[in-house]
Amino acid sequence: MGLGNVLFGRKKLQGPKLEKLFALASAQVTLEAELGLRSAGVAAVVFKPLSAGEFDRAQGEIEELLVAVCESTGSKVDRRPDTLGFQWLLVRDPDLEDLVASVHLVSSELEARGFGAQLLAALFAFEGRPKRIQLVYGFKRGTFWPFVPTGKGQERDNAEELRLKNELEGELPIEPQLERWLGLFDAPID
């Protein structure tokens, strides 16, 4: 599909792929037993900002969404902007399966309310290794990739990321194109 087709309305952009998120919950046994990784109990959904007018109109809808997700899943959800103006919906739940379900619910509600094209990624934090491990889920392609920041500015541990890729390929749909492995530095998931 060419850019001209999208711009002139002949074809629509593909929506986010949400269902592959559940592969993470299915991979929990491997993550814990074989890799020694356990959920840090926090995840986040990041989406592109809207124009000021659209955002003001949508802000009430997003607040309603957060209240509904909290009531239906028991997870804690709150919203934070980052320094680049992207919006982060932080989800906290000690159970990985519930965390994945809550992230899926947040994402599908955003899509249902017309924000599907703005969904960028979901980020899940894991503990159990010297460095905090993060698994990123790209909504557009429906794939995961490991992200291991070193804690030194914008550096990442590429060797550890590739090791995790090899260990997780049988469990998760891993993004095959390494140049698409976006680093989500300074994500507010502390």
Protein Blocks (a to p, Z undefined) as FASTA:
>chain_A
ZZklmmnopaccddddfklmmmmmmmmmmmmmmnopacehiacdddddddfklmmmmmmm
mmmmmmmmmmmnopacdddddfkopacdddddfblklmmmmmmmmmmmmmmnopmmmpmb
dcdddehifbdcdddddfklopacddddehiajadcfklmmmmmmmmmmmpccdfblklm
ccdehiacZZ
